[in-house]
Amino acid sequence: MIPSRLSALRALMQEHGVCACIVPGTDPHASEYMAEHWTEMSWITGFLGETGTAVITMDKALLWTDSRYYLQAEAELQGTTVELMRESDIDCPTIPEWLCKNIQGAVAVNPEMYSVNGYRDLQVSLEEGGLSLVSIDLISPLWTENRPAIPTSLLYEYEEKYTGESVASKLARVRQALQERHCQALVISALDEIGWLLNIRGKDVDYTPCLISYVVVEMNQCTIFVAPNKLDDAARTYLNRINVCVREYEQVFDYLQHIKADSIMYDGNKVNEALYEAINPAVARRVNVSPSPVLKMQSVKNAVELAGERIAMRKDAVALTRFFYWLESESRLTNPDNGIPNLESRHNEISLAAKLGEFRAMGENYTDDSFCTIAGWKGNGAIVHYHATPEQCATIDGSGVLLLDSGGQYLDGTTDITRTVWVGDPALIPDAVKRDYTLVLKGHIALARARFPKGTRGNQLDILARQFLWAEGMTYGHGTGHGVGHFMGCHEGPQNIRTDNNPNPMQVGNICSDEPGIYRTNEYGIRIENLIAVRESNNLGAHTTGETFLEFETLTLCYYDTRMIDLARMTAEEIQWINDYHAWVYSEIAPLLSAEEADFLKEKCMPLAV
């Protein structure tokens, strides 16, 4: 099947006079999770991983993906003639490097699948090697049979009692941002930004309650481009009430071709090249802003959104406490032969994730998980973005480290939490595990306790979480914190906390994760994650210099596994922080539990000796 598709693509490439075709694993909206309609990379290669880019020439077919997917790619590419390019390996060439070395002529890409900035970067790299880049969609003419349709979930209003701000107010702020840049229109393609701006939600993609659409905001009107079958009477009534014009999804290109404006603003990291190419040539000025003003606005949560997040955290904490109570109860079912806790044949990583999902679904206003739960048992926990499958799934047997990274979508807000716990006999916890857990926890606490002047960026805070690991020659390869949406994407910008330089400072109302970790290949992974919100610090003492200082409010409510802590490595201040946190967790969550569950939580939240 794949070889015949490659042959058909090569015939079309020859017809258009191009020597290579790049097929990325992206969609027209720069989405983290995309609808199956746009899985073109998978269709042409047979590789089903979430990250990958295919390159097809007249005599070769290659797939670039990172180390998380090597084993999966090796299995899925068998018999396809597609070769795996291991992009995480130091000697692997980039796609432009390989193309410039191996072909001559034109390279085709579908401009809908590249952001404006991504397209320009690729164009420059190819031109430096003597190649040209052309905008041609070569997959759609071939993928006509059994191609999944664009999803048709209904648009629905996300009520102001949850958003805390009207659409009129949001549009006024966006138009003010346009005036400040002397622009008359803003093109928006990011689905989360559209959902935030118009107070709408949908179910078009996994894990994120968004709706496939485009929006163009002008000074005197706002237009949404959406498939008519997504609009029932209630949706049309709502859009009419908020004075938003409606056009069909595909009409956005024609609309931009005839738009009358002196200057148009767009986010070059999100808006796709096809939209950019469609803009009326008479528009003299095109302003590339990255990030979009909408993204900056939605990242600052208002009081209503923050209150909703706190409600969602309580519901999530109830689900997690019930899950861990259930898990410990299961682990006490011992093997009658040797008395060692044994869950084998009863539970595995997939069944644990499903059970946690059951507990979350019991919460009021729960709609979905916020991402695919990561349940990593022993060595699988050392794979940072591990995803258990029926073919690769560990059974929970004996004693060991379980890393559980999960989150929920509630109408009240979005959650994301990681807890690492010991399953089985605590007397068997190795000293090395306690050391690693404690160093990660110390960094997690240091970031949570941070106080910093207004204007501080995330990369200036990142060292706080890494310092104890670095001091002992350890580190982790992922970021320490990402932004989080409000009943929207679990991963949201523009702020983050990582070593990379990000010019966007922390702002009051931002929500970030706090998730340092350490990973021992084939042994275990340890990550501890809470969500934290930026607020002003009002307890600065009498000797300040007058600047505004900020701090974090911890939002997440779930106990730490204190059995894994090496108390000798902890300071009195750190121990007191944990005790205060656990007292808060117990007071908030115990009243929401059964008597047995509350007793379990009380034991987990017992104060540590200072």
Beta strands, then each sheet from edge to edge (+ up, - down):
strand 1: 20-24
strand 2: 53-57
strand 3: 61-65
strand 4: 83-86
strand 5: 106-109
strand 6: 132-135
strand 7: 156-157
strand 8: 185-188
strand 9: 200-201
strand 10: 214-218
strand 11: 222-225
strand 12: 244-247
strand 13: 263-266
strand 14: 285-288
strand 15: 366-369
strand 16: 374-377
strand 17: 400-406
strand 18: 408-410
strand 19: 413-414
strand 20: 417-423
strand 21: 451-453
strand 22: 481-483
strand 23: 492-497
strand 24: 511-514
strand 25: 517-520
strand 26: 524-527
strand 27: 530-536
strand 28: 549-554
sheet 1: 4+ 3+ 2- 1+ 5+ 6+
sheet 2: 7+ 9-
sheet 3: 12+ 11+ 10- 8+ 13+ 14+
sheet 4: 15+ 18- 19+
sheet 5: 16+ 17- 20+
sheet 6: 21+ 28- 27+ 24-
sheet 7: 22+ 23-
sheet 8: 25+ 26-
end
